[in-house]
Amino acid sequence: MKKLLTILVIFSIACCYAQEKTITIDYTVEYLAPNKRKGTNDTITVGFEKNGKYIWTNSKSLARDLGKSMFRRNAEMLENAELAIIYDTEKAALMMCFQSGENELFMNFELSALVPMPFPSEDEEEFELISENTQETINIADRKATVYDVYPSHKNSEKISVAFDDSLKVKNSQLFKKIFELMFASKNNANLLGFNIPDGLIMQVASDDETMIKAHKVDTTQKTININYSFKIKE
């Protein structure tokens, strides 16, 4: 976490700029994620723009994790810590605002700057990400969702189960393209040629019969987020 925090601070200085922007979030989902250490569920709220341009979250657990690295000897500063993150999929960039008391930290940086990339290699694998409709439907948060098996074409045994509500359209191909490309390239030295993830709001993700996240509440009220944080001088 020390290295991550150091990189974040460096890029917040290097990439500081006048940011005046308004974005819309079409669907907000409250997910439950099992916390094995505590034996409870963490609540993670995520917002989606239906055309796949933005993802937003204000997770309290992420705020606490970041705060622990910044304020190690001031535990009381973590109680009301807030963290908002917006991922711009077209630019593959993150905007982040952390607040704790009178302390504020605003950052804007390209996601690729934080992901260590391997050197080019002749052993680099090329593959596609496949999704198969299992024809199974389940009810989650009072909504109907269709279950798909998702796996890389070169490792079809590594399947995860993803349930989508296709009545709430989200362009997942736009949403996850850059994330998947960076993730597979950095971890597996693999080149993602393409994928066919269906459109729809993600309701559940599971692996080996173990639930990773599951929707608890879905809000379809459109929300507007105003981003305006700069030191620009006007005369």
Backbone as numpy.savetxt, mean C-alpha at the origin, in Angstrom:
# Nx Ny Nz CAx CAy CAz Cx Cy Cz
15.06 -0.74 10.64 14.24 0.46 10.64 15.10 1.72 10.64
16.30 1.66 11.25 17.21 2.81 11.25 17.56 3.23 9.84
17.89 2.23 9.00 18.27 2.52 7.62 17.10 3.14 6.87
15.89 2.60 7.08 14.72 3.13 6.40 14.49 4.58 6.79
14.57 4.87 8.09 14.34 6.23 8.56 15.38 7.19 8.00
16.65 6.76 7.96 17.71 7.60 7.41 17.44 7.94 5.95
17.05 6.94 5.18 16.76 7.16 3.76 15.58 8.10 3.59
14.54 7.91 4.41 13.36 8.77 4.33 13.72 10.22 4.59
14.54 10.48 5.61 14.92 11.85 5.95 15.73 12.47 4.82
16.67 11.69 4.25 17.50 12.20 3.16 16.64 12.62 1.98
15.68 11.77 1.63 14.85 12.09 0.46 13.82 13.16 0.76
13.45 13.32 2.02 12.55 14.42 2.35 13.25 15.76 2.14
14.57 15.80 2.38 15.34 17.02 2.15 15.62 17.21 0.67
16.01 16.13 0.01 16.38 16.22 -1.40 15.21 16.50 -2.31
14.03 16.03 -1.93 12.87 16.13 -2.81 11.82 17.12 -2.32
12.20 17.99 -1.38 11.24 18.96 -0.86 10.78 19.90 -1.97
9.47 20.17 -2.03 8.95 21.01 -3.10 7.60 21.58 -2.71
7.13 22.53 -3.49 5.82 23.13 -3.21 4.75 22.21 -3.74
3.96 21.65 -2.83 2.96 20.66 -3.21 1.57 21.21 -2.99
0.85 21.45 -4.05 -0.54 21.88 -3.97 -1.35 20.98 -4.88
-2.14 20.10 -4.27 -2.79 19.07 -5.05 -4.07 18.62 -4.36
-5.04 18.21 -5.14 -6.28 17.65 -4.60 -6.54 16.31 -5.27
-6.80 15.27 -4.46 -7.10 13.96 -5.02 -8.41 13.46 -4.41
-9.02 12.51 -5.08 -10.27 11.91 -4.58 -10.06 10.43 -4.28
-10.72 9.97 -3.25 -10.72 8.56 -2.86 -12.17 8.08 -2.96
-12.41 7.05 -3.78 -13.78 6.60 -4.04 -14.29 5.58 -3.03
-13.42 4.70 -2.55 -13.83 3.67 -1.59 -12.83 3.63 -0.44
-13.36 3.51 0.77 -12.50 3.37 1.95 -12.85 2.05 2.64
-11.83 1.24 2.88 -12.04 -0.08 3.47 -11.28 -0.19 4.79
-11.98 -0.66 5.81 -11.34 -0.96 7.08 -11.03 -2.45 7.10
-9.74 -2.79 7.04 -9.30 -4.19 7.03 -8.87 -4.62 8.43
-9.07 -5.90 8.71 -8.52 -6.51 9.91 -7.36 -7.40 9.52
-6.23 -7.23 10.21 -5.04 -8.03 9.93 -4.60 -8.70 11.22
-4.51 -10.04 11.25 -4.12 -10.74 12.47 -2.74 -10.33 12.96
-2.63 -10.07 14.25 -1.35 -9.75 14.89 -0.98 -10.95 15.77
-0.10 -11.80 15.25 0.23 -13.05 15.96 0.89 -12.78 17.29
1.71 -11.73 17.36 2.44 -11.45 18.60 1.48 -11.08 19.73
0.47 -10.30 19.41 -0.49 -9.87 20.42 -1.71 -10.80 20.52
-1.92 -11.62 19.50 -3.08 -12.48 19.48 -4.36 -11.71 19.22
-4.24 -10.56 18.56 -5.40 -9.73 18.25 -5.38 -9.36 16.77
-6.31 -8.51 16.38 -6.34 -8.00 15.01 -5.98 -6.53 14.98
-5.08 -6.16 14.07 -4.80 -4.75 13.82 -5.81 -4.23 12.80
-6.21 -2.99 12.95 -7.13 -2.36 12.01 -6.34 -1.44 11.08
-6.50 -1.66 9.78 -5.81 -0.85 8.78 -6.86 -0.27 7.83
-6.93 1.04 7.74 -7.86 1.70 6.84 -7.16 2.09 5.55
-7.73 1.69 4.42 -7.11 1.96 3.12 -8.16 2.57 2.20
-7.77 3.62 1.48 -8.65 4.25 0.52 -8.17 4.01 -0.90
-9.10 3.80 -1.83 -8.77 3.50 -3.22 -9.45 4.50 -4.17
-8.71 4.97 -5.15 -9.29 5.74 -6.25 -9.64 4.74 -7.33
-10.87 4.78 -7.84 -11.39 3.70 -8.68 -10.64 3.49 -9.98
-9.96 4.52 -10.49 -9.18 4.37 -11.72 -7.76 3.88 -11.45
-7.48 3.56 -10.17 -6.19 3.00 -9.83 -5.07 4.00 -9.74
-5.40 5.29 -9.59 -4.35 6.32 -9.55 -3.72 6.49 -8.16
-4.54 6.27 -7.11 -4.04 6.54 -5.76 -4.50 5.48 -4.76
-3.62 5.23 -3.78 -3.97 4.47 -2.58 -3.63 5.37 -1.40
-4.50 5.36 -0.38 -4.29 6.19 0.81 -4.48 5.35 2.06
-3.71 5.66 3.10 -3.91 5.01 4.39 -3.52 5.96 5.50
-4.11 5.78 6.67 -3.71 6.54 7.87 -3.57 5.58 9.04
-2.89 4.49 8.80 -2.75 3.41 9.77 -2.08 3.87 11.06
-2.73 3.63 12.19 -2.17 3.96 13.50 -0.96 3.09 13.83
-1.00 1.82 13.41 0.12 0.92 13.72 1.38 1.36 12.98
1.23 1.84 11.73 2.39 2.35 11.00 2.94 3.61 11.66
2.04 4.45 12.15 2.46 5.68 12.84 3.27 5.35 14.08
2.82 4.35 14.84 3.54 3.95 16.05 4.91 3.38 15.71
4.98 2.56 14.65 6.25 1.95 14.26 7.27 3.01 13.86
6.82 4.00 13.08 7.73 5.06 12.68 8.11 5.92 13.88
7.15 6.20 14.74 7.42 7.01 15.92 8.41 6.37 16.87
8.38 5.06 16.98 9.30 4.35 17.87 10.75 4.58 17.46
10.99 4.70 16.16 12.35 4.94 15.68 12.78 6.39 15.86
11.79 7.29 15.88 12.10 8.71 15.98 12.16 9.20 17.42
11.30 8.63 18.28 11.19 9.11 19.66 11.35 7.95 20.63
12.52 7.37 20.65 12.75 6.17 21.45 12.56 6.42 22.95
12.90 7.61 23.42 12.86 7.87 24.86 11.63 8.71 25.24
10.72 8.87 24.32 9.52 9.66 24.59 8.30 8.87 24.17
7.99 7.83 24.93 6.90 6.93 24.57 5.56 7.65 24.52
5.41 8.71 25.34 4.14 9.42 25.37 3.83 10.10 24.04
4.85 10.37 23.23 4.65 11.02 21.94 4.05 10.08 20.90
4.01 8.78 21.21 3.46 7.81 20.27 1.95 7.65 20.43
1.42 8.10 21.57 0.01 7.85 21.86 -0.92 8.49 20.83
-0.60 9.70 20.39 -1.46 10.40 19.45 -0.79 10.62 18.10
0.21 9.80 17.79 0.92 9.94 16.52 -0.01 9.62 15.35
0.10 10.41 14.29 -0.71 10.20 13.09 0.18 10.12 11.87
-0.17 9.23 10.97 0.60 9.07 9.74 -0.35 8.88 8.58
-0.21 9.72 7.56 -1.01 9.59 6.34 -0.06 9.33 5.17
-0.39 8.32 4.36 0.45 7.96 3.21 -0.42 7.91 1.97
0.06 8.52 0.89 -0.61 8.45 -0.41 0.39 7.90 -1.41
-0.02 6.87 -2.13 0.82 6.31 -3.19 0.25 6.73 -4.54
1.05 7.45 -5.31 0.69 7.90 -6.65 1.19 6.84 -7.62
0.27 6.05 -8.20 0.68 4.92 -9.03 1.26 5.34 -10.37
0.84 6.50 -10.89 1.35 6.95 -12.18 2.80 7.38 -12.09
3.17 7.98 -10.96 4.54 8.42 -10.75 5.36 7.42 -9.94
4.69 6.38 -9.42 5.33 5.41 -8.51 6.02 6.17 -7.38
5.29 7.10 -6.78 5.84 7.96 -5.73 4.97 7.93 -4.49
5.62 8.11 -3.34 4.93 8.14 -2.05 4.95 9.56 -1.49
3.82 9.98 -0.94 3.75 11.20 -0.16 3.37 10.79 1.25
4.08 11.33 2.24 3.85 10.90 3.61 3.87 12.10 4.54
2.93 12.15 5.48 2.90 13.19 6.51 2.78 12.53 7.87
3.79 12.75 8.73 3.81 12.19 10.08 3.66 13.34 11.07
2.75 13.18 12.04 2.52 14.20 13.05 2.48 13.57 14.44
3.13 14.23 15.38 3.09 13.81 16.78 3.27 15.06 17.63
2.19 15.51 18.24 2.25 16.75 19.00 2.56 17.92 18.08
3.62 18.66 18.41 4.05 19.79 17.58 5.04 19.37 16.50
5.33 18.10 16.41 6.31 17.60 15.45 5.62 17.14 14.18
6.10 17.65 13.04 5.54 17.29 11.75 6.67 16.96 10.78
6.44 15.94 9.96 7.42 15.54 8.96 6.69 15.23 7.66
7.03 15.94 6.59 6.40 15.73 5.29 7.45 15.25 4.30
7.11 14.22 3.52 8.05 13.64 2.57 7.38 13.34 1.24
8.16 13.41 0.18 7.70 13.02 -1.15 8.88 12.39 -1.86
8.75 11.14 -2.30 9.88 10.47 -2.92 9.41 9.34 -3.82
10.27 8.98 -4.77 9.97 7.87 -5.67 10.17 6.55 -4.94
9.25 5.63 -5.15 9.31 4.33 -4.48 10.59 3.57 -4.85
11.03 3.71 -6.10 12.22 2.99 -6.55 13.47 3.42 -5.79
13.46 4.63 -5.21 14.62 5.11 -4.47 14.82 4.34 -3.16
13.75 3.72 -2.65 13.84 2.98 -1.39 14.04 1.49 -1.58
13.82 1.01 -2.80 13.88 -0.44 -3.04 15.23 -0.79 -3.64
16.04 -1.58 -2.94 17.35 -1.97 -3.49 17.19 -2.87 -4.71
17.78 -2.45 -5.83 17.65 -3.22 -7.06 18.91 -4.04 -7.29
18.77 -5.29 -7.74 19.94 -6.13 -8.00 20.64 -5.71 -9.28
21.89 -6.15 -9.43 22.60 -5.90 -10.66 22.03 -6.79 -11.77
22.02 -6.31 -13.02 21.52 -7.13 -14.12 22.25 -8.48 -14.17
21.49 -9.52 -14.44 22.08 -10.86 -14.44 21.48 -11.69 -15.56
22.30 -12.59 -16.10 21.78 -13.50 -17.13 20.82 -14.51 -16.54
20.86 -14.67 -15.21 19.99 -15.63 -14.54 18.62 -15.04 -14.20
18.38 -13.82 -14.61 17.11 -13.16 -14.30 15.94 -13.93 -14.93
14.95 -14.24 -14.11 13.78 -14.98 -14.60 12.73 -14.03 -15.15
12.04 -14.47 -16.18 10.94 -13.70 -16.73 9.65 -14.50 -16.53
8.60 -13.82 -16.11 7.36 -14.54 -15.80 6.18 -13.58 -15.86
4.99 -14.14 -15.75 3.76 -13.37 -15.66 3.06 -13.70 -14.35
2.25 -12.80 -13.88 1.44 -13.05 -12.69 0.05 -13.46 -13.16
-0.34 -14.67 -12.79 -1.58 -15.27 -13.27 -2.67 -15.18 -12.20
-3.90 -14.93 -12.63 -5.03 -15.01 -11.71 -6.09 -15.93 -12.32
-6.57 -16.87 -11.53 -7.57 -17.84 -11.99 -8.83 -17.74 -11.13
-9.96 -17.62 -11.79 -11.24 -17.57 -11.09 -11.58 -18.96 -10.56
-11.73 -19.09 -9.24 -12.03 -20.39 -8.64 -13.53 -20.71 -8.71
-14.33 -19.75 -9.18 -15.79 -19.87 -9.23 -16.42 -19.89 -7.84
-15.62 -19.62 -6.82 -16.14 -19.56 -5.45 -16.50 -18.12 -5.10
-17.65 -17.93 -4.47 -18.04 -16.62 -3.98 -18.25 -16.68 -2.47
-17.86 -15.63 -1.79 -18.00 -15.56 -0.34 -18.58 -14.21 0.05
-19.20 -14.15 1.22 -19.75 -12.90 1.74 -18.80 -12.31 2.77
-18.37 -11.08 2.52 -17.45 -10.38 3.42 -17.97 -8.97 3.62
-18.13 -8.56 4.87 -18.59 -7.22 5.21 -19.91 -6.90 4.48
-20.79 -7.88 4.44 -22.11 -7.75 3.81 -22.02 -7.50 2.30
-20.94 -7.96 1.69 -20.78 -7.80 0.26 -20.35 -9.14 -0.36
-20.72 -9.36 -1.61 -20.38 -10.59 -2.31 -19.03 -10.42 -3.01
-18.16 -11.38 -2.84 -16.82 -11.32 -3.43 -16.48 -12.63 -4.13
-15.78 -12.52 -5.24 -15.35 -13.69 -6.02 -13.89 -14.00 -5.71
-13.58 -15.27 -5.48 -12.24 -15.69 -5.07 -11.40 -16.09 -6.28
-10.18 -15.56 -6.33 -9.21 -15.89 -7.38 -7.94 -16.44 -6.75
-7.31 -17.39 -7.45 -5.96 -17.83 -7.10 -4.98 -16.99 -7.90
-4.02 -16.38 -7.23 -3.03 -15.54 -7.89 -1.65 -16.14 -7.64
-0.85 -16.29 -8.72 0.46 -16.92 -8.58 1.36 -16.54 -9.75
2.70 -16.57 -9.54 3.63 -16.32 -10.64 3.69 -17.54 -11.56
3.79 -17.30 -12.87 3.73 -18.40 -13.84 4.89 -19.37 -13.68
6.03 -18.92 -13.14 7.18 -19.82 -13.01 7.20 -20.54 -11.65
6.26 -20.19 -10.76 6.18 -20.85 -9.46 4.70 -20.99 -9.09
4.00 -21.88 -9.81 2.55 -21.96 -9.61 2.15 -22.59 -8.27
3.12 -23.06 -7.51 2.81 -23.61 -6.19 2.69 -22.49 -5.14
3.17 -21.31 -5.49 3.15 -20.18 -4.55 1.89 -19.34 -4.77
0.77 -19.92 -4.43 -0.51 -19.26 -4.67 -0.97 -18.47 -3.45
-1.62 -17.35 -3.72 -2.36 -16.65 -2.69 -3.81 -16.54 -3.16
-4.71 -16.45 -2.24 -6.13 -16.36 -2.55 -6.59 -14.92 -2.33
-7.20 -14.32 -3.35 -7.65 -12.94 -3.27 -9.13 -12.87 -3.65
-9.93 -12.24 -2.81 -11.36 -12.09 -3.07 -11.64 -10.65 -3.51
-12.34 -10.50 -4.65 -12.65 -9.19 -5.21 -14.16 -8.97 -5.24
-14.58 -7.76 -4.91 -15.96 -7.34 -5.11 -15.99 -6.59 -6.44
-16.46 -7.25 -7.50 -16.39 -6.62 -8.82 -17.53 -5.63 -9.07
-18.42 -5.46 -8.09 -19.46 -4.43 -8.23 -18.90 -3.04 -7.93
-17.75 -3.00 -7.26 -17.05 -1.74 -6.98 -15.75 -1.77 -7.79
-15.77 -1.15 -8.94 -14.65 -1.25 -9.87 -13.42 -0.49 -9.38
-12.30 -1.18 -9.37 -11.00 -0.58 -9.11 -10.05 -1.17 -10.15
-9.30 -0.32 -10.86 -8.37 -0.79 -11.88 -7.09 -1.27 -11.22
-7.10 -2.55 -10.83 -5.97 -3.11 -10.10 -4.70 -3.23 -10.93
-4.85 -3.34 -12.25 -3.66 -3.41 -13.11 -2.85 -2.12 -13.00
-3.53 -0.99 -12.95 -2.86 0.30 -12.77 -2.34 0.45 -11.35
-3.14 -0.02 -10.41 -2.83 0.15 -8.99 -1.54 -0.55 -8.58
-1.33 -1.78 -9.07 -0.24 -2.60 -8.57 0.92 -2.81 -9.53
0.85 -2.30 -10.73 1.86 -2.58 -11.75 3.28 -2.27 -11.26
3.52 -1.04 -10.87 4.87 -0.63 -10.45 5.30 -1.33 -9.17
4.35 -1.52 -8.24 4.68 -2.18 -6.98 5.17 -3.60 -7.24
4.43 -4.35 -8.07 4.81 -5.73 -8.37 6.15 -5.79 -9.10
6.36 -4.90 -10.05 7.61 -4.89 -10.81 8.80 -4.68 -9.89
8.70 -3.71 -8.98 9.79 -3.42 -8.06 9.98 -4.54 -7.05
8.87 -5.08 -6.54 8.94 -6.12 -5.52 9.65 -7.38 -6.04
9.23 -7.87 -7.21 9.83 -9.09 -7.74 11.27 -8.87 -8.19
11.56 -7.69 -8.75 12.92 -7.40 -9.21 13.88 -7.32 -8.04
13.45 -6.73 -6.92 14.35 -6.53 -5.79 14.56 -7.80 -4.98
13.51 -8.60 -4.84 13.61 -9.79 -3.99 14.05 -11.04 -4.74
13.59 -11.18 -5.96 13.83 -12.43 -6.68 14.65 -12.26 -7.96
15.11 -11.03 -8.23 15.83 -10.76 -9.46 15.04 -11.31 -10.65
13.75 -10.98 -10.67 12.85 -11.51 -11.69 12.18 -10.35 -12.44
11.94 -10.56 -13.72 11.34 -9.54 -14.58 9.88 -9.88 -14.82
8.99 -9.04 -14.31 7.56 -9.26 -14.48 7.13 -8.77 -15.86
6.71 -9.70 -16.71 6.33 -9.36 -18.08 4.91 -8.82 -18.17
4.05 -9.23 -17.26 2.66 -8.78 -17.29 1.83 -9.53 -16.26
0.60 -9.08 -16.07 -0.31 -9.77 -15.16 -1.74 -9.46 -15.54
-2.66 -10.30 -15.08 -4.07 -10.18 -15.47 -4.98 -10.17 -14.25
-4.62 -9.33 -13.26 -5.45 -9.23 -12.05 -6.77 -8.56 -12.40
-7.90 -9.14 -11.98 -9.21 -8.56 -12.34 -9.47 -7.23 -11.64
-10.36 -6.45 -12.23 -10.80 -5.22 -11.58 -11.75 -5.56 -10.43
-11.78 -4.69 -9.43 -12.67 -4.91 -8.30 -12.00 -4.56 -6.99
-12.80 -4.24 -5.99 -12.27 -3.88 -4.68 -11.80 -5.13 -3.94
-10.58 -5.11 -3.44 -10.02 -6.25 -2.71 -10.71 -6.37 -1.35
-11.29 -7.54 -1.10 -12.01 -7.78 0.15 -11.26 -8.69 1.11
-10.41 -9.56 0.55 -9.67 -10.49 1.41 -8.44 -11.01 0.68
-7.36 -11.20 1.44 -6.16 -11.84 0.93 -5.76 -12.93 1.92
-5.55 -14.15 1.41 -5.20 -15.27 2.28 -4.11 -16.11 1.61
-3.36 -16.82 2.43 -2.30 -17.71 1.94 -2.27 -18.96 2.80
-2.33 -20.13 2.16 -2.32 -21.41 2.88 -3.38 -21.44 3.99
-4.59 -21.04 3.63 -5.73 -21.03 4.56 -5.54 -20.08 5.74
-4.57 -19.20 5.66 -4.33 -18.21 6.71 -4.69 -16.82 6.17
-5.62 -16.15 6.82 -6.06 -14.84 6.37 -5.01 -13.78 6.70
-4.63 -13.00 5.69 -3.65 -11.93 5.88 -4.36 -10.61 6.15
-5.36 -10.28 5.34 -6.23 -9.13 5.60 -7.65 -9.50 5.19
-8.63 -8.92 5.89 -10.03 -9.17 5.56 -10.83 -7.91 5.82
-11.66 -7.52 4.85 -12.46 -6.31 4.99 -13.46 -6.46 6.13
-13.56 -5.42 6.93 -14.51 -5.38 8.04 -15.64 -4.38 7.75
-15.27 -3.23 7.18 -16.25 -2.22 6.80 -15.85 -1.62 5.45
-16.85 -1.31 4.64 -16.61 -0.67 3.35 -17.45 0.60 3.27
-16.80 1.71 2.96 -17.47 3.00 2.83 -17.33 3.45 1.38
-18.44 3.66 0.69 -18.41 4.05 -0.72 -18.63 5.56 -0.91
-18.54 6.32 0.19 -18.66 7.77 0.10 -17.35 8.36 -0.42
-17.42 9.13 -1.50 -16.21 9.71 -2.07 -15.64 10.77 -1.13
-14.31 10.76 -0.97 -13.63 11.69 -0.08 -12.59 12.49 -0.87
-12.38 13.72 -0.47 -11.39 14.59 -1.10 -10.25 14.84 -0.13
-9.03 14.69 -0.61 -7.85 14.95 0.21 -7.09 16.12 -0.41
-6.89 17.17 0.37 -6.13 18.33 -0.08 -4.70 18.25 0.43
-3.75 18.36 -0.47 -2.34 18.32 -0.11 -1.76 19.70 -0.39
-1.32 20.37 0.67 -0.75 21.70 0.52 0.25 21.92 1.64
1.50 21.66 1.36 2.52 21.76 2.40 3.82 22.23 1.76
4.16 23.49 1.98 5.36 24.01 1.34 5.90 25.21 2.10
7.10 25.62 1.73 7.72 26.82 2.28 7.90 27.88 1.19
7.04 27.82 0.18 7.16 28.74 -0.96 6.86 30.17 -0.51
7.76 31.10 -0.88 7.62 32.51 -0.52 6.93 33.25 -1.64
5.86 33.97 -1.31 5.16 34.79 -2.28 5.31 36.26 -1.89
5.69 37.10 -2.86 5.87 38.54 -2.60 4.90 39.37 -3.44
